[in-house]
Amino acid sequence: MATISKTGAHRRKPEADQPGKNDMETLEGTVESKDSIRLDRYIAEILKTLTRSQLKTRLAGAMVNGREVKLSRLVHGGDRFALRLEAEESRAATAEDLELSVIYEDDSVIVVDKAQGMVTHPAHGNWQGTMANGLLGRFSASRHSGQGAEDPVAPARAGIVHRLDKDTSGVIIAAKNAVAQEFLAAQFRERSTSKLYYAMVKGRPPAPSGRLDSWQARDPANRKRFAPSEEGKGKRAVTDWKLLGASGDYAFLALKPRTGRTHQLRVHCRQLGCPIIGDPIYAKKDARFPDATLMLHAAELRIMIPGETEIHCFSTPLPERFRLMLAALAFPGLHLP
């Protein structure tokens, strides 16, 4: 577990969009890892609080068990760490006024029904118009209107703790401050969250329900794609699936990922012999629905939020593209979610 606090020669002025140069943030906590791991990898890959490039850019100093160390230092379970970080001056510059479909919002978190086609994080070719840009814009507007929490420690990566592919629609949660971000991220690390997806696929699965448990790694023939791999190579991926309805050579599936690998559901559906309709990477263009976009929707997320004692269930209605395709296929006896 880790916490982030803010120190500095002066408090940030309420009207300032960017923190002053003397402002610092402190990331501290106790290592929770069975294996030895570099400090920078622990922060970036286990905690997922900052990327390694962000660490290199913002690090002012690092300590483990009270001693100054480099980011390459190996840490072990029980080690205490503290990082001094320069405030992220570029944060406000990336804020954009974008329309977001908000499902839930409080002082700590925001839950959004991400539109299909919206990229989660800025990356090559998509530096603007992403969900992260929209969240930063919304947070900035809240601060200026006086609706946001007073002088919070801003989260890394716009508070986003999990992601959806560009063409996957549905529920995604983000934190409004660093403490809430770690609270949410810990649940994803511990796999205590529960997610439900719906998918329209080509082909019928071999049984009413089942579990896919395999290893996945990058496809050596296509680096944009992932593929099943031998045990120990890549990462283990587990998905439970259930057949909700079938019509001809098409099926409507409920998918519950037990792990969170890149393209996991898309790879597993292809492995099941039922690629997701509209998938430009793992499926062929469908003859009946040649213009279909990716028919994958994150319908539900169950997670604890800061300050609450019970699990919240956030859900979003089935998108219109699903309803139109289901109506066209006339699934017998299907009750839409």
Contacts in CASP RR format, 6 or more apart in sequence:
PFRMAT RR
TARGET T0000
AUTHOR 0000-0000-0000
METHOD contacts of the structure
MODEL  1
MATISKTGAHRRKPEADQPGKNDMETLEGTVESKDSIRLDRYIAEILKTL
TRSQLKTRLAGAMVNGREVKLSRLVHGGDRFALRLEAEESRAATAEDLEL
SVIYEDDSVIVVDKAQGMVTHPAHGNWQGTMANGLLGRFSASRHSGQGAE
DPVAPARAGIVHRLDKDTSGVIIAAKNAVAQEFLAAQFRERSTSKLYYAM
VKGRPPAPSGRLDSWQARDPANRKRFAPSEEGKGKRAVTDWKLLGASGDY
AFLALKPRTGRTHQLRVHCRQLGCPIIGDPIYAKKDARFPDATLMLHAAE
LRIMIPGETEIHCFSTPLPERFRLMLAALAFPGLHLP
1 29 0 8 1.000
1 30 0 8 1.000
1 32 0 8 1.000
1 182 0 8 1.000
1 186 0 8 1.000
2 27 0 8 1.000
2 28 0 8 1.000
2 29 0 8 1.000
2 30 0 8 1.000
2 47 0 8 1.000
2 49 0 8 1.000
2 182 0 8 1.000
3 27 0 8 1.000
3 28 0 8 1.000
3 29 0 8 1.000
3 178 0 8 1.000
3 179 0 8 1.000
3 182 0 8 1.000
4 25 0 8 1.000
4 26 0 8 1.000
4 27 0 8 1.000
4 28 0 8 1.000
4 49 0 8 1.000
4 153 0 8 1.000
4 178 0 8 1.000
4 179 0 8 1.000
4 182 0 8 1.000
5 25 0 8 1.000
5 26 0 8 1.000
5 28 0 8 1.000
5 153 0 8 1.000
6 23 0 8 1.000
6 24 0 8 1.000
6 25 0 8 1.000
6 26 0 8 1.000
6 151 0 8 1.000
6 153 0 8 1.000
7 24 0 8 1.000
7 25 0 8 1.000
7 26 0 8 1.000
8 22 0 8 1.000
8 23 0 8 1.000
8 24 0 8 1.000
9 22 0 8 1.000
9 23 0 8 1.000
10 20 0 8 1.000
10 22 0 8 1.000
10 23 0 8 1.000
11 151 0 8 1.000
12 19 0 8 1.000
12 20 0 8 1.000
12 23 0 8 1.000
12 151 0 8 1.000
14 143 0 8 1.000
14 150 0 8 1.000
14 151 0 8 1.000
17 92 0 8 1.000
17 140 0 8 1.000
18 87 0 8 1.000
18 89 0 8 1.000
18 91 0 8 1.000
18 92 0 8 1.000
18 93 0 8 1.000
19 87 0 8 1.000
19 88 0 8 1.000
19 89 0 8 1.000
20 87 0 8 1.000
20 89 0 8 1.000
21 86 0 8 1.000
21 89 0 8 1.000
23 86 0 8 1.000
23 87 0 8 1.000
24 60 0 8 1.000
24 84 0 8 1.000
24 85 0 8 1.000
24 86 0 8 1.000
24 87 0 8 1.000
25 84 0 8 1.000
25 85 0 8 1.000
25 86 0 8 1.000
25 87 0 8 1.000
25 153 0 8 1.000
25 178 0 8 1.000
26 82 0 8 1.000
26 83 0 8 1.000
26 84 0 8 1.000
26 85 0 8 1.000
27 43 0 8 1.000
27 49 0 8 1.000
27 50 0 8 1.000
27 81 0 8 1.000
27 82 0 8 1.000
27 83 0 8 1.000
27 85 0 8 1.000
27 178 0 8 1.000
28 80 0 8 1.000
28 81 0 8 1.000
28 82 0 8 1.000
28 83 0 8 1.000
29 80 0 8 1.000
29 81 0 8 1.000
29 82 0 8 1.000
30 77 0 8 1.000
30 78 0 8 1.000
30 79 0 8 1.000
30 80 0 8 1.000
30 81 0 8 1.000
31 42 0 8 1.000
31 75 0 8 1.000
31 76 0 8 1.000
31 77 0 8 1.000
31 78 0 8 1.000
31 79 0 8 1.000
31 80 0 8 1.000
31 81 0 8 1.000
32 46 0 8 1.000
32 77 0 8 1.000
32 78 0 8 1.000
33 42 0 8 1.000
33 46 0 8 1.000
33 75 0 8 1.000
33 76 0 8 1.000
33 77 0 8 1.000
34 77 0 8 1.000
36 74 0 8 1.000
36 75 0 8 1.000
36 76 0 8 1.000
37 46 0 8 1.000
37 74 0 8 1.000
37 75 0 8 1.000
38 71 0 8 1.000
38 72 0 8 1.000
38 73 0 8 1.000
38 74 0 8 1.000
38 75 0 8 1.000
39 62 0 8 1.000
39 64 0 8 1.000
39 69 0 8 1.000
39 70 0 8 1.000
39 71 0 8 1.000
39 72 0 8 1.000
39 73 0 8 1.000
39 74 0 8 1.000
39 75 0 8 1.000
39 81 0 8 1.000
40 52 0 8 1.000
40 55 0 8 1.000
40 71 0 8 1.000
40 72 0 8 1.000
41 52 0 8 1.000
42 75 0 8 1.000
42 81 0 8 1.000
43 49 0 8 1.000
43 50 0 8 1.000
43 52 0 8 1.000
43 55 0 8 1.000
43 83 0 8 1.000
44 50 0 8 1.000
44 51 0 8 1.000
44 52 0 8 1.000
44 55 0 8 1.000
46 189 0 8 1.000
47 182 0 8 1.000
47 185 0 8 1.000
47 189 0 8 1.000
48 161 0 8 1.000
48 185 0 8 1.000
48 188 0 8 1.000
48 189 0 8 1.000
49 156 0 8 1.000
49 178 0 8 1.000
49 181 0 8 1.000
49 182 0 8 1.000
49 185 0 8 1.000
50 58 0 8 1.000
50 85 0 8 1.000
50 156 0 8 1.000
50 157 0 8 1.000
51 156 0 8 1.000
51 157 0 8 1.000
54 88 0 8 1.000
54 156 0 8 1.000
55 71 0 8 1.000
55 83 0 8 1.000
56 71 0 8 1.000
57 86 0 8 1.000
58 85 0 8 1.000
58 86 0 8 1.000
58 87 0 8 1.000
58 88 0 8 1.000
59 71 0 8 1.000
59 83 0 8 1.000
59 84 0 8 1.000
59 85 0 8 1.000
59 86 0 8 1.000
60 84 0 8 1.000
60 85 0 8 1.000
60 86 0 8 1.000
61 68 0 8 1.000
61 83 0 8 1.000
61 84 0 8 1.000
62 68 0 8 1.000
62 69 0 8 1.000
62 70 0 8 1.000
62 71 0 8 1.000
62 73 0 8 1.000
62 81 0 8 1.000
62 82 0 8 1.000
62 83 0 8 1.000
62 84 0 8 1.000
63 69 0 8 1.000
63 81 0 8 1.000
63 82 0 8 1.000
63 83 0 8 1.000
64 73 0 8 1.000
64 75 0 8 1.000
64 79 0 8 1.000
64 80 0 8 1.000
64 81 0 8 1.000
65 79 0 8 1.000
65 80 0 8 1.000
66 80 0 8 1.000
66 82 0 8 1.000
75 81 0 8 1.000
88 154 0 8 1.000
88 156 0 8 1.000
91 136 0 8 1.000
91 154 0 8 1.000
92 136 0 8 1.000
92 140 0 8 1.000
94 122 0 8 1.000
94 132 0 8 1.000
94 133 0 8 1.000
94 136 0 8 1.000
95 133 0 8 1.000
95 134 0 8 1.000
95 136 0 8 1.000
95 137 0 8 1.000
95 139 0 8 1.000
95 140 0 8 1.000
96 128 0 8 1.000
96 129 0 8 1.000
96 133 0 8 1.000
96 134 0 8 1.000
96 136 0 8 1.000
96 137 0 8 1.000
97 134 0 8 1.000
97 137 0 8 1.000
97 141 0 8 1.000
98 129 0 8 1.000
98 133 0 8 1.000
98 134 0 8 1.000
98 137 0 8 1.000
100 112 0 8 1.000
100 131 0 8 1.000
100 134 0 8 1.000
100 135 0 8 1.000
100 138 0 8 1.000
101 112 0 8 1.000
101 113 0 8 1.000
101 114 0 8 1.000
101 115 0 8 1.000
102 110 0 8 1.000
102 111 0 8 1.000
102 112 0 8 1.000
102 113 0 8 1.000
103 111 0 8 1.000
103 112 0 8 1.000
103 113 0 8 1.000
103 171 0 8 1.000
103 314 0 8 1.000
103 315 0 8 1.000
103 316 0 8 1.000
104 110 0 8 1.000
104 111 0 8 1.000
104 312 0 8 1.000
104 314 0 8 1.000
105 111 0 8 1.000
106 305 0 8 1.000
107 148 0 8 1.000
107 149 0 8 1.000
107 176 0 8 1.000
108 175 0 8 1.000
108 176 0 8 1.000
108 177 0 8 1.000
108 180 0 8 1.000
108 183 0 8 1.000
108 305 0 8 1.000
108 306 0 8 1.000
108 307 0 8 1.000
109 173 0 8 1.000
109 174 0 8 1.000
109 175 0 8 1.000
109 176 0 8 1.000
109 180 0 8 1.000
109 184 0 8 1.000
109 305 0 8 1.000
109 306 0 8 1.000
110 135 0 8 1.000
110 138 0 8 1.000
110 173 0 8 1.000
110 174 0 8 1.000
110 176 0 8 1.000
111 171 0 8 1.000
111 172 0 8 1.000
111 173 0 8 1.000
111 174 0 8 1.000
111 301 0 8 1.000
111 314 0 8 1.000
112 131 0 8 1.000
112 135 0 8 1.000
112 171 0 8 1.000
112 172 0 8 1.000
112 173 0 8 1.000
112 174 0 8 1.000
113 169 0 8 1.000
113 170 0 8 1.000
113 171 0 8 1.000
113 316 0 8 1.000
114 120 0 8 1.000
114 131 0 8 1.000
114 164 0 8 1.000
114 168 0 8 1.000
114 169 0 8 1.000
114 170 0 8 1.000
114 171 0 8 1.000
114 172 0 8 1.000
114 298 0 8 1.000
115 169 0 8 1.000
116 167 0 8 1.000
116 168 0 8 1.000
116 169 0 8 1.000
116 293 0 8 1.000
116 294 0 8 1.000
116 319 0 8 1.000
116 321 0 8 1.000
117 166 0 8 1.000
117 167 0 8 1.000
117 169 0 8 1.000
118 129 0 8 1.000
118 130 0 8 1.000
118 131 0 8 1.000
118 166 0 8 1.000
119 126 0 8 1.000
119 129 0 8 1.000
119 130 0 8 1.000
119 131 0 8 1.000
119 166 0 8 1.000
120 130 0 8 1.000
120 131 0 8 1.000
120 132 0 8 1.000
120 160 0 8 1.000
120 163 0 8 1.000
120 164 0 8 1.000
120 166 0 8 1.000
120 172 0 8 1.000
121 130 0 8 1.000
121 131 0 8 1.000
121 132 0 8 1.000
121 157 0 8 1.000
121 158 0 8 1.000
121 160 0 8 1.000
121 163 0 8 1.000
122 128 0 8 1.000
122 130 0 8 1.000
122 132 0 8 1.000
122 133 0 8 1.000
126 166 0 8 1.000
131 158 0 8 1.000
131 160 0 8 1.000
131 172 0 8 1.000
131 174 0 8 1.000
132 157 0 8 1.000
132 158 0 8 1.000
132 160 0 8 1.000
133 158 0 8 1.000
134 158 0 8 1.000
135 158 0 8 1.000
135 159 0 8 1.000
135 160 0 8 1.000
135 174 0 8 1.000
136 158 0 8 1.000
139 148 0 8 1.000
139 154 0 8 1.000
139 158 0 8 1.000
139 176 0 8 1.000
142 148 0 8 1.000
148 176 0 8 1.000
149 176 0 8 1.000
149 177 0 8 1.000
152 176 0 8 1.000
152 177 0 8 1.000
152 178 0 8 1.000
153 177 0 8 1.000
153 178 0 8 1.000
153 179 0 8 1.000
154 177 0 8 1.000
154 178 0 8 1.000
155 174 0 8 1.000
155 175 0 8 1.000
155 176 0 8 1.000
155 177 0 8 1.000
155 178 0 8 1.000
155 180 0 8 1.000
155 181 0 8 1.000
156 178 0 8 1.000
156 181 0 8 1.000
158 174 0 8 1.000
159 174 0 8 1.000
159 175 0 8 1.000
159 176 0 8 1.000
159 181 0 8 1.000
160 172 0 8 1.000
160 174 0 8 1.000
161 173 0 8 1.000
161 174 0 8 1.000
161 175 0 8 1.000
161 181 0 8 1.000
161 184 0 8 1.000
161 185 0 8 1.000
161 188 0 8 1.000
162 172 0 8 1.000
162 173 0 8 1.000
162 188 0 8 1.000
162 260 0 8 1.000
163 172 0 8 1.000
164 170 0 8 1.000
164 172 0 8 1.000
164 298 0 8 1.000
165 263 0 8 1.000
165 266 0 8 1.000
165 294 0 8 1.000
165 296 0 8 1.000
167 280 0 8 1.000
167 293 0 8 1.000
167 294 0 8 1.000
167 296 0 8 1.000
168 197 0 8 1.000
168 294 0 8 1.000
168 296 0 8 1.000
168 297 0 8 1.000
168 298 0 8 1.000
169 296 0 8 1.000
169 297 0 8 1.000
169 298 0 8 1.000
169 319 0 8 1.000
170 297 0 8 1.000
170 298 0 8 1.000
170 299 0 8 1.000
170 316 0 8 1.000
170 319 0 8 1.000
171 298 0 8 1.000
171 299 0 8 1.000
171 300 0 8 1.000
171 301 0 8 1.000
171 314 0 8 1.000
171 315 0 8 1.000
171 316 0 8 1.000
172 298 0 8 1.000
172 301 0 8 1.000
173 184 0 8 1.000
173 301 0 8 1.000
173 303 0 8 1.000
173 314 0 8 1.000
175 181 0 8 1.000
175 183 0 8 1.000
175 184 0 8 1.000
179 306 0 8 1.000
180 305 0 8 1.000
180 306 0 8 1.000
183 304 0 8 1.000
183 305 0 8 1.000
183 306 0 8 1.000
184 303 0 8 1.000
184 305 0 8 1.000
187 193 0 8 1.000
187 303 0 8 1.000
187 304 0 8 1.000
191 258 0 8 1.000
191 259 0 8 1.000
192 304 0 8 1.000
193 301 0 8 1.000
193 302 0 8 1.000
193 303 0 8 1.000
194 256 0 8 1.000
194 300 0 8 1.000
194 301 0 8 1.000
194 302 0 8 1.000
194 303 0 8 1.000
195 256 0 8 1.000
195 257 0 8 1.000
195 298 0 8 1.000
195 300 0 8 1.000
195 301 0 8 1.000
195 302 0 8 1.000
196 254 0 8 1.000
196 255 0 8 1.000
196 256 0 8 1.000
196 298 0 8 1.000
196 299 0 8 1.000
196 300 0 8 1.000
196 301 0 8 1.000
197 254 0 8 1.000
197 255 0 8 1.000
197 256 0 8 1.000
197 257 0 8 1.000
197 265 0 8 1.000
197 296 0 8 1.000
197 297 0 8 1.000
197 298 0 8 1.000
197 299 0 8 1.000
198 244 0 8 1.000
198 252 0 8 1.000
198 253 0 8 1.000
198 254 0 8 1.000
198 255 0 8 1.000
198 296 0 8 1.000
198 297 0 8 1.000
198 299 0 8 1.000
198 318 0 8 1.000
198 322 0 8 1.000
198 337 0 8 1.000
199 252 0 8 1.000
199 253 0 8 1.000
199 255 0 8 1.000
199 265 0 8 1.000
199 269 0 8 1.000
199 276 0 8 1.000
199 295 0 8 1.000
199 296 0 8 1.000
199 297 0 8 1.000
200 250 0 8 1.000
200 251 0 8 1.000
200 252 0 8 1.000
200 253 0 8 1.000
200 276 0 8 1.000
200 277 0 8 1.000
200 295 0 8 1.000
200 322 0 8 1.000
200 325 0 8 1.000
200 326 0 8 1.000
201 250 0 8 1.000
201 251 0 8 1.000
201 252 0 8 1.000
201 253 0 8 1.000
201 269 0 8 1.000
201 272 0 8 1.000
201 274 0 8 1.000
201 275 0 8 1.000
201 276 0 8 1.000
201 277 0 8 1.000
201 295 0 8 1.000
202 249 0 8 1.000
202 250 0 8 1.000
202 274 0 8 1.000
202 275 0 8 1.000
202 277 0 8 1.000
202 283 0 8 1.000
202 286 0 8 1.000
203 249 0 8 1.000
203 250 0 8 1.000
203 251 0 8 1.000
203 273 0 8 1.000
203 274 0 8 1.000
204 243 0 8 1.000
204 246 0 8 1.000
204 248 0 8 1.000
204 249 0 8 1.000
204 251 0 8 1.000
204 274 0 8 1.000
205 241 0 8 1.000
205 243 0 8 1.000
205 251 0 8 1.000
205 253 0 8 1.000
205 272 0 8 1.000
205 273 0 8 1.000
205 274 0 8 1.000
206 272 0 8 1.000
207 243 0 8 1.000
208 242 0 8 1.000
208 243 0 8 1.000
209 240 0 8 1.000
209 241 0 8 1.000
209 242 0 8 1.000
209 243 0 8 1.000
210 240 0 8 1.000
210 241 0 8 1.000
210 242 0 8 1.000
211 238 0 8 1.000
211 239 0 8 1.000
211 240 0 8 1.000
211 241 0 8 1.000
212 237 0 8 1.000
212 238 0 8 1.000
212 239 0 8 1.000
212 241 0 8 1.000
212 268 0 8 1.000
212 271 0 8 1.000
212 272 0 8 1.000
213 236 0 8 1.000
213 237 0 8 1.000
213 238 0 8 1.000
214 228 0 8 1.000
214 229 0 8 1.000
214 236 0 8 1.000
214 237 0 8 1.000
214 268 0 8 1.000
214 271 0 8 1.000
215 228 0 8 1.000
215 229 0 8 1.000
215 230 0 8 1.000
215 231 0 8 1.000
215 232 0 8 1.000
215 233 0 8 1.000
215 234 0 8 1.000
215 235 0 8 1.000
215 236 0 8 1.000
215 237 0 8 1.000
216 226 0 8 1.000
216 227 0 8 1.000
216 228 0 8 1.000
216 229 0 8 1.000
216 234 0 8 1.000
216 235 0 8 1.000
216 236 0 8 1.000
216 237 0 8 1.000
216 261 0 8 1.000
216 263 0 8 1.000
216 264 0 8 1.000
216 267 0 8 1.000
217 226 0 8 1.000
217 227 0 8 1.000
217 229 0 8 1.000
217 233 0 8 1.000
217 234 0 8 1.000
217 235 0 8 1.000
218 225 0 8 1.000
218 226 0 8 1.000
218 227 0 8 1.000
219 225 0 8 1.000
219 226 0 8 1.000
219 227 0 8 1.000
224 281 0 8 1.000
225 263 0 8 1.000
225 281 0 8 1.000
225 282 0 8 1.000
226 261 0 8 1.000
226 262 0 8 1.000
226 263 0 8 1.000
226 264 0 8 1.000
226 267 0 8 1.000
227 267 0 8 1.000
228 267 0 8 1.000
228 271 0 8 1.000
235 259 0 8 1.000
235 261 0 8 1.000
236 259 0 8 1.000
237 257 0 8 1.000
237 259 0 8 1.000
237 260 0 8 1.000
237 261 0 8 1.000
237 264 0 8 1.000
237 267 0 8 1.000
237 268 0 8 1.000
238 257 0 8 1.000
238 258 0 8 1.000
238 259 0 8 1.000
239 255 0 8 1.000
239 256 0 8 1.000
239 257 0 8 1.000
239 258 0 8 1.000
239 259 0 8 1.000
239 264 0 8 1.000
239 265 0 8 1.000
239 268 0 8 1.000
240 255 0 8 1.000
240 256 0 8 1.000
240 258 0 8 1.000
241 253 0 8 1.000
241 254 0 8 1.000
241 255 0 8 1.000
241 256 0 8 1.000
241 268 0 8 1.000
241 272 0 8 1.000
242 253 0 8 1.000
242 254 0 8 1.000
243 251 0 8 1.000
243 252 0 8 1.000
243 253 0 8 1.000
244 252 0 8 1.000
244 253 0 8 1.000
244 254 0 8 1.000
244 334 0 8 1.000
245 251 0 8 1.000
245 252 0 8 1.000
245 331 0 8 1.000
245 333 0 8 1.000
245 334 0 8 1.000
246 252 0 8 1.000
246 331 0 8 1.000
247 329 0 8 1.000
247 330 0 8 1.000
247 331 0 8 1.000
247 332 0 8 1.000
248 329 0 8 1.000
250 277 0 8 1.000
250 329 0 8 1.000
251 274 0 8 1.000
252 326 0 8 1.000
252 331 0 8 1.000
252 334 0 8 1.000
253 269 0 8 1.000
253 274 0 8 1.000
255 265 0 8 1.000
255 268 0 8 1.000
255 269 0 8 1.000
257 264 0 8 1.000
257 265 0 8 1.000
261 267 0 8 1.000
263 281 0 8 1.000
263 282 0 8 1.000
265 276 0 8 1.000
265 296 0 8 1.000
266 275 0 8 1.000
266 276 0 8 1.000
266 279 0 8 1.000
266 281 0 8 1.000
266 282 0 8 1.000
266 296 0 8 1.000
267 282 0 8 1.000
269 275 0 8 1.000
269 276 0 8 1.000
269 282 0 8 1.000
270 276 0 8 1.000
270 279 0 8 1.000
270 282 0 8 1.000
270 283 0 8 1.000
275 282 0 8 1.000
275 283 0 8 1.000
275 284 0 8 1.000
276 282 0 8 1.000
276 283 0 8 1.000
276 294 0 8 1.000
276 295 0 8 1.000
276 296 0 8 1.000
277 283 0 8 1.000
277 286 0 8 1.000
277 289 0 8 1.000
277 292 0 8 1.000
277 295 0 8 1.000
277 325 0 8 1.000
278 285 0 8 1.000
278 286 0 8 1.000
278 289 0 8 1.000
278 292 0 8 1.000
278 293 0 8 1.000
278 294 0 8 1.000
278 295 0 8 1.000
279 294 0 8 1.000
279 295 0 8 1.000
279 296 0 8 1.000
280 294 0 8 1.000
286 292 0 8 1.000
289 325 0 8 1.000
289 328 0 8 1.000
292 321 0 8 1.000
292 325 0 8 1.000
293 321 0 8 1.000
295 321 0 8 1.000
295 322 0 8 1.000
295 325 0 8 1.000
297 316 0 8 1.000
297 318 0 8 1.000
297 319 0 8 1.000
297 322 0 8 1.000
298 316 0 8 1.000
299 315 0 8 1.000
299 316 0 8 1.000
299 318 0 8 1.000
299 337 0 8 1.000
300 313 0 8 1.000
300 314 0 8 1.000
300 315 0 8 1.000
300 316 0 8 1.000
301 313 0 8 1.000
301 314 0 8 1.000
301 315 0 8 1.000
302 311 0 8 1.000
302 312 0 8 1.000
302 313 0 8 1.000
302 314 0 8 1.000
303 311 0 8 1.000
303 312 0 8 1.000
303 314 0 8 1.000
304 310 0 8 1.000
304 311 0 8 1.000
304 312 0 8 1.000
305 312 0 8 1.000
318 336 0 8 1.000
318 337 0 8 1.000
323 336 0 8 1.000
326 334 0 8 1.000
326 336 0 8 1.000
END
